[in-house]
Amino acid sequence: MTNQFGQFNLKKEIVAAIDGISFIKPTKVQQRLIPSILAGRDVVGQSQTGSGKTHAFLLPIFNALDPALDEVQAVITSPSRELAEQLYEAFRAFQKALAKLDPRFDALRIVDYVGGSDRVKQTHQLEKKQPQVVIGTPGRLKDFLSQNLLLVNHNRFFVVDEADMALDMGFLGDVNTIASAMPADLQMLVFSATIPDKLTPFLRKYMKEPIIEEIPVSTVVSDTVENLLLATKSKDKNEVIYDLLTRGETYLTIVFANTKERVRELAKFLEAQGLKVAEIRGNIEPRERRRVMRRVKNQEFQYVVATDLAARGLDIQGVSEVINDDIPTDLEFFIHRVGRTGRNGMSGTAITLYGPDEESKVAELEKLGIHFQAKQLKNHELVDAKDRNRRHVRRLTPKKLDPEMIGLVKKKKAHVKPGYRHQIKGAIKFKQLKDKKVSQRTAARISRKERRSESR
């Protein structure tokens, strides 16, 4: 199939290098945003995770880079180490493909500055020579800018990736400081899965008449993902997850849990059962976390247990299955979890475990447009279960009216004007009260007769 990126009037070597990373057809977000970025406009791009946002700004940046210009030309900030490293790898991969066509790009300096990395070494590198493309977390970039180590006087592009996540994690202040250090004629590109109201003041402060593109999606999760729902009831979750992981051959399964403590607990249990498990959680040392990520990407693990923070930072090829140990408090994280599988047109499965106290959360997810298939685990296999929403409607036998009331109803229907139902109900109630009083008077007379008889 012919490479369709030529429609954007990118440089010929850029279009040719796209073949080297096996891209053929632009995604919706690339189709909508690349022309505006190439035109020099500030851009706000809102699109779901996994929609191709990275290359929507990567390609225009490479198109404008001058490898002979020995100064910072692009700064990209990302809220987590995993996401920053993911961006760094994407830039390096394209650099290698481009360098085969234009050797000048072989010497292009692309750096990755994240918290937990060797700051002393990075400081020495900056004192010797400035990079041309800088990718990093807000804290580390702010640090280098405040120390005048990173010089951005002539920087052309500033990209804020996953802006909503930066806001949620409390990094927007650092991003604000970084933006204030940039030159006035800067081209600013902001990408985010959502655009919260609290982000608006920041956008207004730094962006000049931005093009705002919201790329709608037909479903909140890819239609290549099969969502299965499994009630745990009184079963041991650890045993259920072990049963799921060992029921058949999957290429790579990620199990998501709400807390780092739960990740540790579950990983220990699975390891005790003989499974080789990788842990990805917040309190692992940065160096160890990078080492684990490299091993996962090198296919050394078939099973990964991770927290929600990793859901926005993992970009691992071949995730065939996702298991949700529980439903996250923030339902948006559910979307990011499930988004780790079924990528690039491949099919995937997401299995969500839930207890009786999580019915309301499941209902909220269904309101978002997620269609679940109810399953149960039997003999090491997932089989169809009865719909949890089934309801047994008890059919009540209507009470029969006595002949007099039937006649009263018929009479009323024949003579009253619209609103007769209310009048009929009133008449029936009056008749019932009348009958009750008659019955009470009869019972009273009988009682008096019996008392008189006994007194004689």
N, C-alpha and C positions, 0 to 999 in steps of 0.2 A: 504494500500500500504506500502511496506517495506521502511524503512528509507535508503536512498541512500548515506548518508554522511559517511558510514563506509568505502567507497572506498579510503578515504584520510588517512587512518591509524591514525586517531585521537584516543585519549584515549577512552576506552570503556564508561566511565562515561560521557564524552563530547558528544559522539554519542547518548547515552541514554537521555541526557538532551535536545538534539535537538528535541526529540519527545515532550518535555514539552512546546516548543514554536511553535509546530505544523508545523515544517519544514520537508519536505519529500524529495524533489528533489532539488539539487543545481542549482542555476542560472548559466548562461554562465560565468559571471565574477567570481563566486565562483569556478566553475569547472577549470578555467584557472589559478587562482591566489593562491588558498589555498595550492596546492602542493609546489609551489615556496616559499611561506612564511614559511611553515613548514620546508623546507630545509634550512632556515636561510638566504635566499637571500633578498637583497634590491629589492623593487618592485615599479614600476610605473604602476598604473592601470587606464586606460582611458575607461570610460563607461558612458552611459546616466544616468540621474537621475532615481531613482526607480529601478535600475537593481540589487540591492542586494549587493552593495559595502560594506555596514556596516558589515555584517556578514562574508564577505570575509576576513576581518582582525580581527573581534571579536573572531571568533572560534579559529584561531591559537594562539591568545593572551591568551585566557583562557586555551588552551591546554598546554601552557608553564608556566602559573602562578604558583607560590608556595605560598599558603596562609600562610605558617609558616614563610616565609621570610618577616621580618618587615622593608621593604624599598620600595621605588618607583620602580616599574617594567615595567610600561607602561605609556606613556604620549600621549594623543590624542588632537590635536588642531583643532578647527573648527571656521570658520570666523564669525558666528553669534550666538547670544544667543539661538535662536530657534533650530538651528542645533546642538549645543552643548548639549542642554537639550534633544533633540531627541536621540543623541548617549548615553547619560547618562541613559535614560530610557531603551534603548535596552540592555545595559550592565547589568543594575539592573535586568531586566526581566530574562536574561540568568543566572545571579547569583542565583536568587531564584529557578530556575529549577534545577540548578546544586547542590545547597545546599541540596535539598531533597535526593540526591544520595550520596553526600559527604559532611557531616556536617561541615567539616573544612572551606568550602567556605562561610558558613553563616556569619562568622566574617570578611570576606574580605572587606577592606575599599576602596570603589569607591566614588570619589568626583567629584563635578561639580563646577568649578570656572569660573564664567562669570562676565562681567562688569555689574554693577548695583546691584549685590548681596551684602550681608553683609560682607564687607572686614575685619572688626574688629573681627567678630566671626570666620571667616576662618583663620585669623592670629593666634588666640589663639589655634585653633585646630592643626595647623601646628607646633606650638611651643611645643605642647604636644606629638603629634605622626604624623609620615609621612604616607600618604595614599599609597596604593599599585597600584591603577589605578587612573590616573588623566585625567580628561576631561575638556577642557576649551577654552575660547576665547584667541586669541594671546595677547591682552593687559593685561589681568589679569595674565596670566601665566608668561609673561615677567616681570611684576611687582614683583611677588613672587620670581622669580629667581634672580632678581637684588638685592633683600633684603635678599638673602640667607635664605629665609623661606622654599622654596621648594628645597629639596636636590635630585639631579638626578645623583649623582656620579656613581651609579651602575645600572642606568636605562637600560633596554634591548630593549624596543620598542619605537620608536617615529613615530607617525602617523600624517600625514598632510592631513586632509580631505577637500575636495572641494578646492583644491589649486588654481584653476583659479578664484574662487570667492574671495579668500584671496588677490589675486593679484589685482583684479578689485576694491576691497574696500580699498586698500592701506595698507594692513596688512602684506605684504610679508617681510617688514623690521623687524617687530616684530617676525615673524616666523623664520627669519634668526638668530636673536639674541638668540632665544630659542634653535635652532639647534646647535649653537656654544657652548652652555653650556653643551651639551650632551657628554658622553664618546665616545672614538674613535671606540670601538667595537660595537657600536649601530647598530641595524637593523632598517632601515628607510623604511617606507611604505608611498607612496604618491598616493592619489586618487583624480581624477578630471574628470569632464565631458568633458573638453577640455584641451589641453596642448599648451598654447600660447607660442610664441617664447621668450617672456620676462621671462618665467618661467625656461627656459633651463639653464641659468647660476647658478641658485639656485640648480637645480638637479645635475649638474656636480660638484658643490662644495662639496656636502655632501654625495652623493650616490656612492657606490662602485660597478661598473659593474652591474647596476640594470637590472632586467628582466623587459622589457617594453612590456606591453600587451595592445593592443587597441582592445576592443571588439566591432566589427561592429554591426550595427543594420540594419534590412531590411527597416525600416521606422523611421523617426525622432520622431514620436509619436506612442504609442502603437496602434495596430490594433483593440484593444477593445474600442477605443474612436471614437465616431461619431462626426465629425467636421461640424457644421452648420454655415452658413454665412448669416447675417441679415443686409440688408441695412436700415439705419435709415432715410436717406434723410432729410426731414425737421421736422421729429418727435422729440418730447422731449425725450431725452435719459432716464431721470428719470422715465417717464411714461412707456416707453418701457420695462425697466428692472423690474419695479413693475409688469407689465403685465406678463412678463416671469416667475417671481418668483411665481406668484399666479395662473398660468394656470393649475397646477396639483400638485400632491403630489411627492416631491422629498425628499430623505432621508436627504441630506445635500448639499447646493449649496454655492460655493465660487464665489463672484464677484470680479474680479481684475480691479484695476484702476491704471493709471500711476503715480499719485501724492497723497501724504497724504492729501492735501487739497480736492482733488476730493473724496477721501474715506470718509472724514468727511462730505462733502456736501451730498453725496449719502446716507450715513448711516442716517443722519438727516431726509432726505426726506422719506426714507423707514420706519423709526420709526414713523414719523408723519402719515403714512398710517396704522399704527397699527401692523407693523411687528417687531418681536424681533430680533435684529441684533447685531452681534459681530463685533467690529472693530479691525483690526490688522494693525498698521502703525508704522513708525519709531519714531515718537515723543511722543509715549505713554510711561509712566514711566515703567521701566523693571518689577517692582513688579506687576503693574497692567496688563502688557502684559502677564506675567506668569499666573496670576489669570484668565484672559480671555481664554488663551489657555487651562487651566485645565477645565474650564466650557464647552468649545467647545468639548473637548475630552470626557467629561461626558454627551454629547448629550443634553446640555441645550439650544443650539441654532440650528436652522434649516438653518439660513442664516449668512454668513460671508462676510464682505467687507474688502479687503486687498490690500496692495501695492505689487510691484514686489519683494521687499526684502523678504517678507514672502513666495513668491513662491518657493524659494530654501530652506526654513526652515520648511514648513508645512508638517507634516506626520500624517494626520488625517484619520482614518479608515472610510470608507463608504461615501466618497465624490462622489455623484452620478452625479453632474453637475457642470460645470465651465462656468461662463459668463465673457467674456472680454468686459469691458465697452469701451475700445478702444484698438488699436494695439500698443504694446510697441515700443519705438524707437529702442531698442536693440532687434532684432527679436529672439535672443536666449532665452529671458525671456518668449516669447510666448510658447516655448517648455516646459519650466519649469511650466508655468501656467497650460497648458493642462495636464501635467504629474501628476497633483494632483488627477485626476480622472482616471478611467479605470485601477486601480492598482490590482496586484495579480490575474489577470485573470478575474476580474469583468468588466462588461460593464460600460461605462460612456459617457456623452455627453458634448461637449464643444461648446458654442454658442458665436460667435464673431460678435460684432456690428461694422459697419464701415460706414464712410461717403464718399462722392464723392472725397474728397482730399486724401483718403487712398487707392485708387485703386492700386497705385504702391507698397504699402506695402503688400497688398493681393497677388499681382503677385509675389513678392519676396518669400512669404511663400509657394506659389504653386511651385516655383522653388526648394524649399527645399524638396519637395515630399509630402506636405500636400494636401490632396484632400478635398475640401469643397463641401457641398451640399447647394445650394442657397435656402433660405427659406424666407417667409414673414409671418407677424403676422396678422391673420384675425379672428375676433370673438373669441379672447382669445385662438387661436390655431396656431401652426406653420404648414404652408402648403407649398408645393413646389412653388418656384418662377421661373420665366424665367431666364435662364443662363445670367449672367451679361455680358458675353463675346460674346453674339450673335451679329452678324453684318448683317445689311441689305445691300446686294451687289446690287447696281443699275446696271441693265443690259442696256447697251448703244446700240442703234440700229446702226449698222455700216453704214457709208455713202457709197452710191453706186457710183462706178466709171462710167464715161461716156464711151460709146462704144469704142472711140478711145483709151482711157487709158487701157481698158480691152485687146484690141488687142495688145497694146504696152507691157503689162505685159506678155501676152502669147508669144509674139515674143522674148522678152528677155529671158524668161525661156527656150526657145528652143535653144538659141544660146550661152548663157554665161556659163562660168565655175563656179566651187564652189565660193561662195561669191556673187552670183547673187542678193541676196536680197538687198544688199547695192546698187548695180547698178540700180536695179528696183526703189528703193526709190529715187535715184538721178534723174532717167529719169522722174519719176512722178513729182518731184519738178520742174524740168526744164520745163515740159509741163505746169504746173500751172502758173509759172512765165511768160511763153510765152503767155498764154491765158489772163493773167492779163494785159500785155502790149497791146495786141490787143484790149482788152476791153477799156483800157484807151485812145488809139488812136482814136477808134471809137467814144467814148464819146466826145473827143476834137473836132473832125470834125463836129459832130452834133452841138456842142456849137458854133463853128465859123460860121456855116451856119445861125444859129438863130440870131446871132449878126448882120451879114450882112443884113439879111432880115429886122431887126428892124431899121437899119440905112437908109434904102431907103425911 
